[in-house]
């Protein structure tokens, strides 16, 4: 079945559509103590189980990956989905939320970006209610738990505590090493533990940055027709 997401959004949302990363899938998420979150997103994408799931975690923990994965997964079930990173679109105003309740699944990322903004908080509160009344599903992510966000609107604060609240645990160094090697394997890269450890010791610590670096190494090694070794990594990155 196709991974293509059904983009049956109202015209306003189509104009603001955000492209999903092709590699942001549940299969590509190295769960590492986050199995409950993966299961919850699988359910919400299919349209079963809890209708509202709230994810939170530090930057780089994988919340954005999981929200986009939820959209991809919904598409596999032929259900419409929409991903909205508030940090990118909050300047457009809360009107961009109008009509989203018509979709099977709405994924709102970076909730912390609009905390303390009265118009946004009220608009989200009303969207929450419209989605619930329509019998549809909502997935929200932020960098803190609902009780830590200091939402000014009590009604919204109450709504955010209704559903399943799950903390996304960031990978430790062992987990990052395993995830890096697993991603390399999926891409057909023969990445030894020694080379992976060398990269981890010198690269940015966030998992997303590690994966971008791996993409760069993959392209460069294919172009140069060379294996990804420590000398090759040193030469390419100037380490």
N, C-alpha and C positions, 0 to 999 in steps of 0.2 A: 504494500500500500504506500502511496506517496507521502513524503514528509511535508509536502507543501501545505502551509497554513491557509485556511479559508479566510480571505480578507474581505468579508462581507460587512465592512464597517460603514457607518454613515459617512457622507461626503467629507464632513469636517475632519474625521479621523483619518480618512484615506490620504488627505493632504499632508498629515503629520506622521504618516506611517514610518516606523523605525525598522530598518532592516535587521533581521535576526542573524546572529552569527551561525554559520553552518555547523560549526563544531560544538555549539552549545546544546548538547543533548543529554538525556539522562544516562545514556550508555557511556558518554565521555566524561561523566562526573565521577571523580574518584571519591566515593562516599566517605570512607574513613570515619566511622562513628556517626555518620549522618544518614543511616539507612531509613530512619523514621521519616525524615524529610523527603527522601526520594519516593518512598511509598505514598506519602500524602500527596505529592505532586502527581504521581501516576494516577491516583484516584481522582483528583480534582480535574485533571486533563480529560479523563474518561467520562467525568460527570457522575461519579459515585462517591459516597462518603461525605465528609465534611464539605460544606459549601464555602467556607472561608478559612484560609490558612495564612498565617503571619510568620514570616521568616526574619530572623535578624542575626547579624554577625559583623565582625570587624571587616574593614576594607580588605578585599582579597580572599575572603572566606569562601566565596562562590555563590552569593545570593543572586547576583545578576545572571550568572550562568544558569541557575536553577529556574528563574522566572522565564528566561528565553527557552529553556528546555521544556517548560510547561506548555508554551505556545506551540513548539514543534510537536510535542506529544499530542496535544489537542487536535492538530491537523491530521495526525494519523487516524484519529477517530472521526474524521470529517466534521469536526466542530470548529466554530469560528473563535478566534483568539486575538488578543491585542496586547502588545507590550509597550508600556509607557514609562520611560525613565524621567522622573520629575525634574531632576537637575538640568536636563536638556530642554524641557518645555515649560517650566514654571513661568517664564516671562510671557508666554502666550496667554496666560490667564486661565482661570478654572473653567471657562466655557468649553475647553477642549474635552471636558468630561461628559458633556451633553451627549446623550444617546448611547453611551457605552453599555448601558444595561441591556441593550438588544443582543449583545454578543454572548456566546456560551461561557467564555472565560475572559476575564480582565486581569492583567498582571501589572501592578503598579509598583515601580521600583523607586528607591531613594526617598521614601516617605519623609525622612528627616529634613529634606530640602524645603518643605512648606510648613513646618511646625511654627506656630505663632503667627501665621498669616490668616486672619479671620475669614476672608472670602474663600480661600482654598480649603480651610478646615470645614467650613459649612458645606461647600460643594462636595467634598469627599463624604461627609456624613449623609447627604441626600443621595449620592451615587450608591453608597453602601445599601441604603434602604431600597432603592430601585432595583438593584441587582438581586437582593433577597426576595423582593416581591415578585420578580420575574422568574424566580427559581433557577437563577444562573449562579456562576461561581466567581470568586474573587481571591486573588493571590497577591499579597502585599509583602514588600521587603523593606527593611530599614537597617540602620547601623546600631540600633538599640531596641530593647524590649519596649512594649507599649507603656509600661509604668515608668520607664526612664526617659520618655520623650518629652514630657511636660506639655502635652497637648492642651491648648487653652480652652477648647470647646468641650465641656463635660460630656455631651452626647456622643461626640466622636471618640473621645477617650474610652467611653463605655463600650462602644461598638468594637473597637480594636481589641478588646479583651474577650470578645465573645467566642471566637473560633479557636482553632488549634494554633498555639504559639510555640515555635520551635527555634532553638538557637542552632545556627550552622557553625560547627566547630572548624576552625582553621586548621590546616595541616601543620603538623610539626615537621622538623627536618627529615625524619625518617619517612613520613608520609609524602613530603614533597619529592624526595628521592624516588620513592616507589611510583608516584604519579608521573614524574618526568620520564621514567623508563617505560612505564605502561603507554604513555602517549607516543613516545618514540617508536615503540613496538607496533602500535596501531598504524603509524605512518610508514612502516617498513624500514625504520632506521635501526641499525645495529649499534645501540648505545650501551657500552659497558658500564658497570657500576663505578669503576674508577673515573671514567669520563664524566658520568652524571654527577659524581661527587665534586669533581673539579669545577663543573659549571655552577653547581649549587653554592659552592664556597665563594664564588666571585660575582655572581649575578644578583639582580634585584631579588628580594625575598618573596614577593607576592607571586602566587601560583600563575596568575594570568600573564605576568611579565616573563616568567620562566617559559611558558608555552609559546609566547611570541618569539622569544629567543630561539626556541627549538625550531619554530617555523623558518626563521632566518637561516639557521644552520642547515636545515633540510634543503632549502632552495640552493644555498651556496655549495653544498656538497654534491648535489645533482649537477649543478653547472660545472663544477670543477672535476666531477667524476672521481671524487675522493671520499673515503670513509670519514666519519666524524670521530676523530682522534684528538687527544690533548694537543699535539702540535698544530693540527688543523684549526682547532678552536682558538689557540693562542694567536695564530697568524691572522685569522679572520677578525677577531675581536680586539686584538692589540693587548691582550692580557700578558 
